[in-house]
Structure formats: C-alpha cells, structure tokens
C-alpha cells in the first residue's frame, strides 16, 4: 500500500477525470458524467474513515502514539460533544414543534366543540318548539308521536 492512502488515490482519479473531461467550447467549464463523479465522491467519503483507522493502527503498531493520535482523539471528542449539542437542540426543537402542534389541534377541537354545543342547543330548541306545536295541535299532553295528526 505504501504511503499513498486509498483516499489519495481516489482523489487523484477524480482529478484526472476532471482534467480529461470534455471541454465546453468558449468556456472554462467541462462536461462530466454526474453518476460517475458522484460515485467517485461517495467512494472518497467512504474511504476517509477507513484510512484514518488504518493510519491510527499503523502508528499504534509502530509504537509512535504521538501528538497526532492525541489530536485525533481530541478532535473526535470535540466532534462527539458538538454532535450531542446539535442532537439536544434538535430534540428541543422537536418538542417545541410537537407542543405547538398540540396547541393548534387543541384550539381547533375546542372550536369544533363550541360549534357542536351551539348546534345541539339549536336542535334542542327546535325540538321543544316542535313538541309544543304538536301538543297544542292535539290539545292534550299524551302525545306519543311528534308528527302532526292529519284529519281526513
């Protein structure tokens, strides 16, 4: 493998692809295959962690646990701390959004409940009016049906 990492080789391949890409006339731009370029970039990203682990193992095996590994450990710890802060902030935002959604739904349900109460009240008043009209048409309070009786 030598001193050249997999990531360095992939970056050189990507550079060569850009250099060899077909030029756009009268422009500094070039035409590249999007899928191929994205595949190069994905491979580079995937290889970075592997290269770091390999280099750390090599340094560890050779007994050179110097400041580089300490620096990497500090960077990792700082990254983990920052990730925890970002995660906590995201959770707080999530809880606020959920609370806001709950408040909105509660408001809409309360409004709907109030409209239903008004509707029920109106239905009750209409039924009372209908019953009083039916009772007054019969002249007695023993009405069994709320429908008016028709005489022929």
DSSP file (Angstrom, degrees, kcal/mol; ACC not computed):
  #  RESIDUE AA STRUCTURE BP1 BP2  ACC     N-H-->O    O-->H-N    N-H-->O    O-->H-N    TCO  KAPPA ALPHA  PHI   PSI    X-CA   Y-CA   Z-CA
    1    1 A X    >         0   0    0      0, 0.0     3,-0.6     0, 0.0     0, 0.0   0.000 360.0 360.0 360.0 -33.7    0.0    0.0    0.0
    2    2 A X  T 3   -     0   0    0      1,-0.2     0, 0.0     3,-0.0     0, 0.0  -0.260 360.0 -45.2  71.7-157.7    2.9    2.4    0.6
    3    3 A X  T 3  S+     0   0    0      2,-0.1     2,-0.5     0, 0.0    -1,-0.2   0.583 111.7  96.2 -86.9 -10.8    2.5    5.9    1.9
    4    4 A X    <   -     0   0    0     -3,-0.6     2,-0.1     4,-0.0     0, 0.0  -0.688  68.0-144.4 -84.9 125.9   -0.4    6.6   -0.5
    5    5 A X     >  -     0   0    0     -2,-0.5     4,-2.1     1,-0.1     5,-0.2  -0.411  23.0-112.4 -85.0 164.8   -3.8    6.1    1.0
    6    6 A X  H  > S+     0   0    0      1,-0.2     4,-2.3     2,-0.2     5,-0.2   0.881 119.1  53.5 -61.1 -39.3   -6.8    4.8   -0.8
    7    7 A X  H  > S+     0   0    0     40,-0.3     4,-2.5     2,-0.2    -1,-0.2   0.901 106.5  51.5 -65.0 -41.5   -8.5    8.2   -0.4
    8    8 A X  H  > S+     0   0    0      2,-0.2     4,-2.2     1,-0.2    -1,-0.2   0.905 110.5  49.2 -62.5 -40.8   -5.5   10.0   -2.0
    9    9 A X  H  X S+     0   0    0     -4,-2.1     4,-2.3     2,-0.2    -2,-0.2   0.917 111.4  48.8 -64.0 -42.6   -5.6    7.6   -4.9
   10   10 A X  H  X S+     0   0    0     -4,-2.3     4,-2.4     2,-0.2    -2,-0.2   0.890 110.1  51.6 -65.4 -38.6   -9.3    8.2   -5.4
   11   11 A X  H  X S+     0   0    0     -4,-2.5     4,-2.5     2,-0.2    -1,-0.2   0.904 109.5  50.2 -64.0 -40.6   -8.8   11.9   -5.2
   12   12 A X  H  X S+     0   0    0     -4,-2.2     4,-2.8     2,-0.2    -2,-0.2   0.906 110.1  50.6 -62.8 -40.8   -6.1   11.7   -7.9
   13   13 A X  H  X S+     0   0    0     -4,-2.3     4,-2.3     2,-0.2    -2,-0.2   0.914 110.6  49.0 -62.7 -41.8   -8.5    9.6  -10.1
   14   14 A X  H  X S+     0   0    0     -4,-2.4     4,-2.1     2,-0.2    -2,-0.2   0.913 111.5  49.5 -63.5 -42.1  -11.2   12.2   -9.6
   15   15 A X  H  X S+     0   0    0     -4,-2.5     4,-2.8     1,-0.2    -2,-0.2   0.925 110.4  50.3 -62.2 -45.0   -8.8   15.0  -10.6
   16   16 A X  H  X S+     0   0    0     -4,-2.8     4,-2.6     1,-0.2    -1,-0.2   0.898 108.9  52.6 -60.5 -40.0   -7.7   13.0  -13.7
   17   17 A X  H  X S+     0   0    0     -4,-2.3     4,-0.6     2,-0.2    -1,-0.2   0.901 111.3  46.1 -62.4 -41.3  -11.4   12.6  -14.6
   18   18 A X  H >< S+     0   0    0     -4,-2.1     3,-0.7     2,-0.2    -2,-0.2   0.924 113.6  48.7 -67.1 -43.7  -11.9   16.4  -14.3
   19   19 A X  H 3< S+     0   0    0     -4,-2.8    -2,-0.2     1,-0.2    -1,-0.2   0.895 115.9  43.4 -63.2 -39.9   -8.8   17.1  -16.3
   20   20 A X  H 3< S+     0   0    0     -4,-2.6    -1,-0.2    -5,-0.2    -2,-0.2   0.493  88.5 119.0 -85.4  -3.5   -9.7   14.7  -19.1
   21   21 A X  S << S-     0   0    0     -3,-0.7     2,-0.2    -4,-0.6    11,-0.1  -0.278  78.7 -94.0 -64.8 150.0  -13.4   15.8  -19.2
   22   22 A X  E     -A   31   0A   0      9,-0.8     9,-3.2     1,-0.1    -1,-0.1  -0.456  44.2-123.6 -67.7 130.0  -14.6   17.2  -22.5
   23   23 A X  E     -A   30   0A   0      7,-0.2     2,-0.5    -2,-0.2     7,-0.3  -0.437  12.8-124.5 -76.9 146.6  -14.4   20.9  -22.5
   24   24 A X    >   -     0   0    0      5,-2.3     3,-1.1    -2,-0.1     5,-0.2  -0.816  42.1-103.1 -87.1 126.9  -17.3   23.2  -23.2
   25   25 A X  T 3  S+     0   0    0     -2,-0.5     3,-0.1     1,-0.2     4,-0.1  -0.185  98.9   4.5 -55.7 139.5  -16.5   25.4  -26.1
   26   26 A X  T 3  S+     0   0    0      1,-0.2     2,-0.3     2,-0.1    -1,-0.2   0.827 117.6  89.6  57.5  38.1  -15.6   29.0  -25.3
   27   27 A X  S <  S-     0   0    0     -3,-1.1    -1,-0.2     2,-0.2    -3,-0.1  -0.981  78.9-128.2-154.8 159.8  -15.8   28.3  -21.5
   28   28 A X  S    S+     0   0    0     -2,-0.3     2,-0.1    -3,-0.1    -3,-0.1   0.408  83.0 101.2 -88.6   0.9  -13.7   27.2  -18.6
   29   29 A X        -     0   0    0     -5,-0.2    -5,-2.3    -4,-0.1     2,-0.3  -0.346  55.5-159.5 -83.2 163.9  -16.4   24.5  -17.9
   30   30 A X  E     -A   23   0A   0     -7,-0.3     2,-0.5    -2,-0.1    -7,-0.2  -0.937  18.9-115.7-139.4 164.1  -16.3   20.9  -18.7
   31   31 A X  E     +A   22   0A   0     -9,-3.2    -9,-0.8    -2,-0.3     2,-0.3  -0.886  36.6 172.6-105.6 128.6  -18.8   18.1  -19.2
   32   32 A X        -     0   0    0     -2,-0.5     2,-0.6   -11,-0.1     3,-0.1  -0.945  41.0-102.4-132.7 153.9  -18.7   15.2  -16.8
   33   33 A X     >  -     0   0    0     -2,-0.3     4,-2.4     1,-0.2     5,-0.2  -0.665  29.9-151.8 -74.4 118.5  -20.9   12.2  -16.1
   34   34 A X  H  > S+     0   0    0     -2,-0.6     4,-2.8     1,-0.2     5,-0.2   0.915  92.3  48.7 -60.9 -46.6  -22.8   13.1  -13.0
   35   35 A X  H  > S+     0   0    0      1,-0.2     4,-2.1     2,-0.2    -1,-0.2   0.906 112.8  48.2 -62.8 -42.0  -23.3    9.5  -11.8
   36   36 A X  H  > S+     0   0    0      2,-0.2     4,-2.1     1,-0.2    -1,-0.2   0.916 113.3  47.2 -65.5 -42.6  -19.6    8.7  -12.2
   37   37 A X  H  X S+     0   0    0     -4,-2.4     4,-2.4     2,-0.2    -2,-0.2   0.918 112.3  49.0 -65.7 -43.7  -18.5   11.8  -10.4
   38   38 A X  H  X S+     0   0    0     -4,-2.8     4,-2.8     1,-0.2    -1,-0.2   0.877 109.1  53.6 -64.2 -36.0  -20.9   11.3   -7.5
   39   39 A X  H  X S+     0   0    0     -4,-2.1     4,-2.3    -5,-0.2    -1,-0.2   0.910 108.1  50.6 -64.3 -41.1  -19.7    7.7   -7.3
   40   40 A X  H  X S+     0   0    0     -4,-2.1     4,-2.2     2,-0.2    -2,-0.2   0.946 112.3  46.6 -58.1 -48.9  -16.1    9.0   -7.0
   41   41 A X  H  X S+     0   0    0     -4,-2.4     4,-2.6     1,-0.2    -2,-0.2   0.914 111.7  50.4 -63.3 -43.4  -17.1   11.4   -4.3
   42   42 A X  H  X S+     0   0    0     -4,-2.8     4,-2.6     1,-0.2    -1,-0.2   0.904 110.5  50.4 -61.0 -40.9  -19.0    8.7   -2.4
   43   43 A X  H  X S+     0   0    0     -4,-2.3     4,-2.0     2,-0.2    -1,-0.2   0.890 110.1  50.3 -64.7 -39.0  -16.0    6.4   -2.6
   44   44 A X  H  X S+     0   0    0     -4,-2.2     4,-1.3     2,-0.2    -2,-0.2   0.938 111.6  47.4 -64.5 -46.4  -13.7    9.1   -1.2
   45   45 A X  H >X S+     0   0    0     -4,-2.6     4,-0.8     1,-0.2     3,-0.5   0.926 112.7  49.2 -60.6 -44.8  -16.0    9.8    1.7
   46   46 A X  H 3X S+     0   0    0     -4,-2.6     4,-0.8     1,-0.2    -1,-0.2   0.858 111.2  50.7 -63.6 -34.5  -16.4    6.1    2.5
   47   47 A X  H 3X S+     0   0    0     -4,-2.0     4,-2.7     1,-0.2   -40,-0.3   0.692  92.3  75.9 -78.8 -18.5  -12.6    5.7    2.4
   48   48 A X  H <X S+     0   0    0     -4,-1.3     4,-2.4    -3,-0.5    -1,-0.2   0.944  97.9  43.5 -59.7 -49.9  -11.8    8.6    4.7
   49   49 A X  H  X S+     0   0    0     -4,-0.8     4,-2.6     1,-0.2    -1,-0.2   0.909 114.1  51.5 -62.8 -41.4  -12.8    6.8    7.9
   50   50 A X  H  X S+     0   0    0     -4,-0.8     4,-2.5     1,-0.2    -1,-0.2   0.915 110.2  49.0 -61.8 -43.0  -11.1    3.6    6.8
   51   51 A X  H  X S+     0   0    0     -4,-2.7     4,-2.7     2,-0.2    -2,-0.2   0.896 110.5  50.5 -63.9 -40.8   -7.8    5.5    6.0
   52   52 A X  H  X S+     0   0    0     -4,-2.4     4,-2.5     2,-0.2    -2,-0.2   0.929 112.3  47.0 -63.4 -44.7   -7.9    7.2    9.4
   53   53 A X  H  X S+     0   0    0     -4,-2.6     4,-2.4     2,-0.2    -2,-0.2   0.914 113.0  49.3 -63.2 -42.4   -8.4    3.9   11.2
   54   54 A X  H  X S+     0   0    0     -4,-2.5     4,-2.5     2,-0.2    -2,-0.2   0.934 112.3  47.2 -62.4 -46.6   -5.6    2.3    9.2
   55   55 A X  H  X S+     0   0    0     -4,-2.7     4,-2.5     1,-0.2     5,-0.2   0.903 111.4  51.0 -64.0 -40.6   -3.2    5.1    9.9
   56   56 A X  H  X S+     0   0    0     -4,-2.5     4,-2.4     2,-0.2    -1,-0.2   0.909 111.3  48.6 -63.0 -41.2   -4.0    5.0   13.6
   57   57 A X  H  X S+     0   0    0     -4,-2.4     4,-3.0     2,-0.2    -2,-0.2   0.910 110.9  50.5 -64.0 -41.8   -3.4    1.3   13.7
   58   58 A X  H  X S+     0   0    0     -4,-2.5     4,-1.8     1,-0.2     6,-0.2   0.927 113.1  45.1 -62.5 -44.3   -0.1    1.7   11.8
   59   59 A X  H  <>S+     0   0    0     -4,-2.5     5,-2.1     2,-0.2     4,-0.3   0.880 113.9  50.0 -67.4 -37.2    1.0    4.4   14.3
   60   60 A X  H ><5S+     0   0    0     -4,-2.4     3,-1.1    -5,-0.2    -2,-0.2   0.923 111.1  48.5 -66.1 -44.3   -0.1    2.3   17.2
   61   61 A X  H 3<5S+     0   0    0     -4,-3.0    -2,-0.2     1,-0.3    -1,-0.2   0.825 109.7  52.1 -66.1 -32.0    1.7   -0.8   16.0
   62   62 A X  T 3<5S-     0   0    0     -4,-1.8    -1,-0.3    -5,-0.2    -2,-0.2   0.473 114.0-117.3 -85.7   0.0    4.9    1.1   15.4
   63   63 A X  T < 5S+     0   0    0     -3,-1.1     2,-0.5    -4,-0.3    -3,-0.2   0.659  76.6 127.4  77.6  15.5    4.8    2.5   18.9
   64   64 A X      < +     0   0    0     -5,-2.1     2,-2.5    -6,-0.2     5,-0.2  -0.361  19.2 157.2-102.7  54.7    4.5    6.1   17.7
   65   65 A X        +     0   0    0     -2,-0.5    -5,-0.1    -5,-0.2    -1,-0.1  -0.500  29.5 151.9 -75.7  77.8    1.5    7.2   19.7
   66   66 A X     >  -     0   0    0     -2,-2.5     4,-1.5     1,-0.0     3,-0.5   0.046  64.0 -64.1 -94.2-157.7    2.4   10.8   19.5
   67   67 A X  H  > S+     0   0    0      1,-0.2     4,-3.4     2,-0.2     5,-0.2   0.753 123.1  70.1 -66.3 -24.6    0.5   14.0   19.4
   68   68 A X  H  > S+     0   0    0      2,-0.2     4,-2.6     1,-0.2    -1,-0.2   0.933 102.8  42.4 -59.8 -46.1   -1.2   13.1   16.2
   69   69 A X  H  > S+     0   0    0     -3,-0.5     4,-2.7     2,-0.2    -1,-0.2   0.898 114.6  51.0 -68.1 -39.3   -3.3   10.4   17.9
   70   70 A X  H  X S+     0   0    0     -4,-1.5     4,-2.7     2,-0.2    -2,-0.2   0.931 111.5  48.3 -61.5 -44.4   -3.9   12.7   20.9
   71   71 A X  H  X S+     0   0    0     -4,-3.4     4,-2.7     2,-0.2    -2,-0.2   0.922 111.5  49.6 -61.0 -43.7   -5.0   15.4   18.5
   72   72 A X  H  X S+     0   0    0     -4,-2.6     4,-2.8    -5,-0.2    -1,-0.2   0.907 110.8  50.2 -62.2 -40.4   -7.3   13.0   16.6
   73   73 A X  H  X S+     0   0    0     -4,-2.7     4,-2.7     2,-0.2    -2,-0.2   0.915 111.5  48.2 -64.0 -42.3   -8.8   11.8   20.0
   74   74 A X  H  X S+     0   0    0     -4,-2.7     4,-2.7     2,-0.2    -2,-0.2   0.898 111.8  49.9 -64.2 -39.7   -9.4   15.4   21.0
   75   75 A X  H  X S+     0   0    0     -4,-2.7     4,-2.7     2,-0.2    -2,-0.2   0.923 111.5  48.5 -63.7 -43.7  -11.0   16.1   17.6
   76   76 A X  H  X S+     0   0    0     -4,-2.8     4,-2.7     2,-0.2    -2,-0.2   0.931 112.7  47.8 -62.2 -45.0  -13.2   13.1   17.9
   77   77 A X  H  X S+     0   0    0     -4,-2.7     4,-2.5     2,-0.2    -2,-0.2   0.910 112.4  49.2 -63.2 -41.1  -14.2   14.1   21.5
   78   78 A X  H  X S+     0   0    0     -4,-2.7     4,-2.7     2,-0.2    -1,-0.2   0.905 111.5  49.8 -63.6 -40.7  -14.9   17.6   20.3
   79   79 A X  H  X S+     0   0    0     -4,-2.7     4,-2.7     2,-0.2    -2,-0.2   0.905 111.0  49.0 -64.1 -41.6  -17.0   16.2   17.4
   80   80 A X  H  X S+     0   0    0     -4,-2.7     4,-2.2     2,-0.2    -2,-0.2   0.904 111.8  49.2 -65.1 -40.2  -18.9   14.0   19.8
   81   81 A X  H  X S+     0   0    0     -4,-2.5     4,-2.1     2,-0.2    -2,-0.2   0.928 113.0  46.7 -63.3 -44.9  -19.6   16.9   22.1
   82   82 A X  H  X S+     0   0    0     -4,-2.7     4,-2.6     1,-0.2    -2,-0.2   0.907 111.2  52.1 -64.5 -40.7  -20.8   19.1   19.2
   83   83 A X  H  X S+     0   0    0     -4,-2.7     4,-2.7     1,-0.2    -1,-0.2   0.892 108.3  51.4 -62.1 -39.6  -22.9   16.3   17.9
   84   84 A X  H  X S+     0   0    0     -4,-2.2     4,-2.6     2,-0.2    -1,-0.2   0.903 110.4  48.8 -64.5 -40.5  -24.5   15.9   21.4
   85   85 A X  H  X S+     0   0    0     -4,-2.1     4,-2.5     2,-0.2    -2,-0.2   0.926 112.5  47.8 -64.0 -43.9  -25.3   19.6   21.5
   86   86 A X  H  X S+     0   0    0     -4,-2.6     4,-2.5     1,-0.2    -2,-0.2   0.913 112.6  49.2 -63.1 -42.4  -26.8   19.5   18.0
   87   87 A X  H  X S+     0   0    0     -4,-2.7     4,-2.5     2,-0.2    -2,-0.2   0.913 111.1  49.4 -63.4 -43.1  -28.9   16.5   19.0
   88   88 A X  H  X S+     0   0    0     -4,-2.6     4,-2.3     2,-0.2    -2,-0.2   0.905 111.9  48.8 -63.1 -41.1  -30.1   18.2   22.2
   89   89 A X  H  X S+     0   0    0     -4,-2.5     4,-2.5     2,-0.2    -2,-0.2   0.911 111.2  50.0 -64.3 -42.1  -31.0   21.3   20.2
   90   90 A X  H  X S+     0   0    0     -4,-2.5     4,-2.5     2,-0.2    -2,-0.2   0.898 110.5  49.8 -63.4 -40.7  -32.9   19.2   17.6
   91   91 A X  H  X S+     0   0    0     -4,-2.5     4,-2.7     2,-0.2    -1,-0.2   0.902 110.5  50.3 -65.0 -39.9  -34.8   17.4   20.4
   92   92 A X  H  X S+     0   0    0     -4,-2.3     4,-2.2     2,-0.2    -2,-0.2   0.918 112.0  47.4 -63.7 -42.8  -35.7   20.7   21.9
   93   93 A X  H  X S+     0   0    0     -4,-2.5     4,-2.6     2,-0.2    -2,-0.2   0.893 111.3  51.8 -64.3 -39.1  -37.0   22.0   18.6
   94   94 A X  H  X S+     0   0    0     -4,-2.5     4,-2.6     2,-0.2    -2,-0.2   0.932 110.1  48.2 -62.3 -45.9  -38.9   18.7   18.1
   95   95 A X  H  X S+     0   0    0     -4,-2.7     4,-2.5     1,-0.2    -2,-0.2   0.892 111.9  49.9 -63.1 -39.0  -40.6   19.1   21.5
   96   96 A X  H  X S+     0   0    0     -4,-2.2     4,-2.6     2,-0.2    -1,-0.2   0.911 111.3  48.7 -65.7 -42.2  -41.5   22.7   20.7
   97   97 A X  H  X S+     0   0    0     -4,-2.6     4,-2.5     2,-0.2    -2,-0.2   0.911 112.3  48.5 -64.0 -41.2  -42.9   21.8   17.4
   98   98 A X  H  X S+     0   0    0     -4,-2.6     4,-2.6     2,-0.2    -2,-0.2   0.914 112.2  48.8 -64.5 -41.8  -44.9   18.9   18.9
   99   99 A X  H  X S+     0   0    0     -4,-2.5     4,-2.5     2,-0.2    -2,-0.2   0.903 111.8  49.4 -63.6 -40.9  -46.2   21.3   21.7
  100  100 A X  H  X S+     0   0    0     -4,-2.6     4,-2.3     2,-0.2    -2,-0.2   0.908 111.6  48.6 -64.8 -41.7  -47.1   23.9   19.0
  101  101 A X  H  X S+     0   0    0     -4,-2.5     4,-2.7     2,-0.2    -2,-0.2   0.906 111.0  50.8 -64.1 -41.3  -49.0   21.2   17.0
  102  102 A X  H  X S+     0   0    0     -4,-2.6     4,-2.7     1,-0.2    -2,-0.2   0.910 110.1  49.9 -62.2 -42.1  -50.8   20.0   20.2
  103  103 A X  H  X S+     0   0    0     -4,-2.5     4,-2.4     2,-0.2    -2,-0.2   0.916 111.6  48.8 -62.7 -42.1  -51.8   23.6   21.0
  104  104 A X  H  X S+     0   0    0     -4,-2.3     4,-2.5     2,-0.2    -2,-0.2   0.942 113.1  45.9 -62.4 -48.1  -53.1   24.1   17.4
  105  105 A X  H  X S+     0   0    0     -4,-2.7     4,-2.8     1,-0.2     5,-0.2   0.910 112.0  52.1 -63.1 -41.8  -55.1   20.8   17.5
  106  106 A X  H  X S+     0   0    0     -4,-2.7     4,-2.6     2,-0.2    -1,-0.2   0.915 110.1  49.0 -60.0 -43.5  -56.5   21.7   21.0
  107  107 A X  H  X S+     0   0    0     -4,-2.4     4,-2.3     2,-0.2    -2,-0.2   0.929 112.6  47.0 -62.0 -45.8  -57.6   25.1   19.7
  108  108 A X  H  X S+     0   0    0     -4,-2.5     4,-2.4     1,-0.2    -2,-0.2   0.900 113.2  48.8 -64.7 -39.9  -59.3   23.6   16.7
  109  109 A X  H  X S+     0   0    0     -4,-2.8     4,-2.9     2,-0.2    -2,-0.2   0.901 110.4  50.8 -66.4 -40.0  -61.0   20.9   18.8
  110  110 A X  H  X S+     0   0    0     -4,-2.6     4,-2.3     2,-0.2    -2,-0.2   0.909 111.3  48.6 -62.8 -41.3  -62.2   23.4   21.3
  111  111 A X  H  X S+     0   0    0     -4,-2.3     4,-2.4     2,-0.2    -2,-0.2   0.922 112.4  48.1 -63.7 -44.2  -63.7   25.5   18.4
  112  112 A X  H  X S+     0   0    0     -4,-2.4     4,-2.5     1,-0.2    -2,-0.2   0.912 110.7  51.6 -62.4 -42.6  -65.3   22.4   17.0
  113  113 A X  H  X S+     0   0    0     -4,-2.9     4,-2.4     1,-0.2    -2,-0.2   0.909 109.4  50.0 -60.9 -42.5  -66.7   21.5   20.4
  114  114 A X  H  X S+     0   0    0     -4,-2.3     4,-2.3     2,-0.2    -1,-0.2   0.911 110.6  49.5 -63.4 -42.1  -68.2   25.0   20.8
  115  115 A X  H  X S+     0   0    0     -4,-2.4     4,-2.4     1,-0.2    -1,-0.2   0.901 110.9  50.2 -63.7 -39.7  -69.8   24.8   17.4
  116  116 A X  H  X S+     0   0    0     -4,-2.5     4,-3.2     2,-0.2     5,-0.2   0.899 108.4  52.7 -64.5 -39.5  -71.3   21.4   18.3
  117  117 A X  H  X S+     0   0    0     -4,-2.4     4,-2.6     2,-0.2    -2,-0.2   0.926 110.4  47.5 -61.3 -44.2  -72.6   22.8   21.5
  118  118 A X  H  X S+     0   0    0     -4,-2.3     4,-2.4     2,-0.2    -2,-0.2   0.927 113.3  48.4 -62.2 -43.9  -74.3   25.7   19.6
  119  119 A X  H  X S+     0   0    0     -4,-2.4     4,-2.5     2,-0.2    -2,-0.2   0.927 112.2  48.4 -62.9 -45.2  -75.7   23.2   17.1
  120  120 A X  H  X S+     0   0    0     -4,-3.2     4,-2.6     1,-0.2    -1,-0.2   0.899 110.9  51.6 -61.7 -40.2  -77.0   20.9   19.9
  121  121 A X  H  X S+     0   0    0     -4,-2.6     4,-2.3    -5,-0.2    -1,-0.2   0.929 110.7  47.5 -62.1 -45.0  -78.6   23.8   21.6
  122  122 A X  H  X S+     0   0    0     -4,-2.4     4,-2.6     2,-0.2    -2,-0.2   0.897 110.9  51.5 -64.0 -40.7  -80.4   24.9   18.5
  123  123 A X  H  X S+     0   0    0     -4,-2.5     4,-2.5     2,-0.2    -1,-0.2   0.920 109.8  50.6 -62.0 -42.9  -81.6   21.3   17.8
  124  124 A X  H  X S+     0   0    0     -4,-2.6     4,-2.4     1,-0.2    -2,-0.2   0.920 110.9  48.0 -61.3 -43.7  -82.9   21.2   21.4
  125  125 A X  H  X S+     0   0    0     -4,-2.3     4,-2.5     1,-0.2    -2,-0.2   0.918 111.9  50.0 -62.9 -43.7  -84.8   24.5   20.9
  126  126 A X  H  X S+     0   0    0     -4,-2.6     4,-2.6     1,-0.2    -2,-0.2   0.901 110.5  49.7 -62.6 -41.1  -86.2   23.3   17.6
  127  127 A X  H  X S+     0   0    0     -4,-2.5     4,-3.0     2,-0.2    -1,-0.2   0.920 110.3  50.4 -64.7 -42.3  -87.4   20.0   19.2
  128  128 A X  H  X S+     0   0    0     -4,-2.4     4,-2.6     2,-0.2    -2,-0.2   0.924 111.7  47.9 -61.2 -44.1  -89.0   21.9   22.1
  129  129 A X  H  X S+     0   0    0     -4,-2.5     4,-2.2     2,-0.2    -2,-0.2   0.922 112.9  48.6 -61.2 -44.1  -90.8   24.2   19.6
  130  130 A X  H  X S+     0   0    0     -4,-2.6     4,-2.6     2,-0.2    -2,-0.2   0.925 112.4  48.2 -62.7 -44.3  -92.0   21.2   17.5
  131  131 A X  H  X S+     0   0    0     -4,-3.0     4,-2.7     1,-0.2     5,-0.2   0.904 111.5  49.6 -64.3 -40.9  -93.2   19.4   20.6
  132  132 A X  H  X S+     0   0    0     -4,-2.6     4,-2.0    -5,-0.2    -1,-0.2   0.876 112.2  48.4 -67.5 -34.4  -95.1   22.4   21.9
  133  133 A X  H  X S+     0   0    0     -4,-2.2     4,-1.7     2,-0.2    -2,-0.2   0.903 112.4  48.4 -69.7 -40.6  -96.7   22.8   18.4
  134  134 A X  H  X S+     0   0    0     -4,-2.6     4,-1.5     1,-0.2    -2,-0.2   0.922 113.3  47.7 -64.5 -43.3  -97.6   19.1   18.3
  135  135 A X  H  X S+     0   0    0     -4,-2.7     4,-2.2     1,-0.2     5,-0.4   0.878 111.3  50.1 -66.3 -37.4  -99.1   19.3   21.8
  136  136 A X  H  < S+     0   0    0     -4,-2.0    -1,-0.2    -5,-0.2    -2,-0.2   0.821 107.8  54.0 -72.5 -28.6 -101.1   22.4   21.1
  137  137 A X  H  < S+     0   0    0     -4,-1.7    -1,-0.2     1,-0.2    -2,-0.2   0.856 115.7  39.1 -70.6 -34.3 -102.5   20.9   17.9
  138  138 A X  H  < S-     0   0    0     -4,-1.5    -2,-0.2     2,-0.2    -1,-0.2   0.793  96.6-138.3 -85.5 -31.3 -103.8   17.9   19.9
  139  139 A X  S  < S+     0   0    0     -4,-2.2     2,-0.3     1,-0.3    -3,-0.1   0.463  72.4  82.4  84.2   0.7 -104.9   19.7   22.9
  140  140 A X  S    S-     0   0    0     -5,-0.4     3,-0.3     1,-0.0    -1,-0.3  -0.921  73.9-133.5-133.9 163.2 -103.6   17.0   25.2
  141  141 A X  S    S+     0   0    0     -2,-0.3    -6,-0.1     1,-0.2    -5,-0.1   0.272  87.4  88.1 -96.0  10.4 -100.2   16.2   26.8
  142  142 A X        +     0   0    0     -7,-0.1    -1,-0.2    -4,-0.0     2,-0.2   0.040  54.1 148.5 -98.2  26.1 -100.4   12.5   26.0
  143  143 A X        -     0   0    0     -3,-0.3    -8,-0.1     1,-0.2     3,-0.1  -0.413  24.8-177.4 -66.0 129.6  -98.9   12.8   22.5
  144  144 A X        +     0   0    0     -2,-0.2     2,-0.4     1,-0.1    -1,-0.2   0.629  68.2  49.6-100.5 -18.8  -96.9    9.6   21.6
  145  145 A X        -     0   0    0      2,-0.2    -1,-0.1     1,-0.1     4,-0.1  -0.921  65.5-148.0-122.0 146.9  -95.7   10.8   18.2
  146  146 A X  S    S+     0   0    0     -2,-0.4     2,-0.3     2,-0.1    -1,-0.1   0.523  75.4  96.4 -88.8  -3.8  -94.0   14.1   17.4
  147  147 A X  S    S-     0   0    0      1,-0.1    -2,-0.2   -13,-0.0    -3,-0.1  -0.647  84.3-109.6 -84.0 141.8  -95.6   14.1   13.9
  148  148 A X        -     0   0    0     -2,-0.3     2,-0.4     1,-0.1    -1,-0.1  -0.359  30.8-118.6 -67.7 149.0  -98.9   16.1   13.5
  149  149 A X        -     0   0    0    -15,-0.2     2,-0.5    -4,-0.1    -1,-0.1  -0.745  23.8-145.7 -90.2 136.1 -102.1   14.1   13.0
  150  150 A X        -     0   0    0     -2,-0.4     2,-0.4     2,-0.0    -1,-0.0  -0.846   6.3-148.9-102.9 133.9 -103.9   14.6    9.8
  151  151 A X              0   0    0     -2,-0.5    -2,-0.0     1,-0.1     0, 0.0  -0.828 360.0 360.0-103.2 141.6 -107.6   14.5    9.7
  152  152 A X              0   0    0     -2,-0.4    -1,-0.1     0, 0.0    -2,-0.0   0.391 360.0 360.0-113.2 360.0 -109.4   13.4    6.6
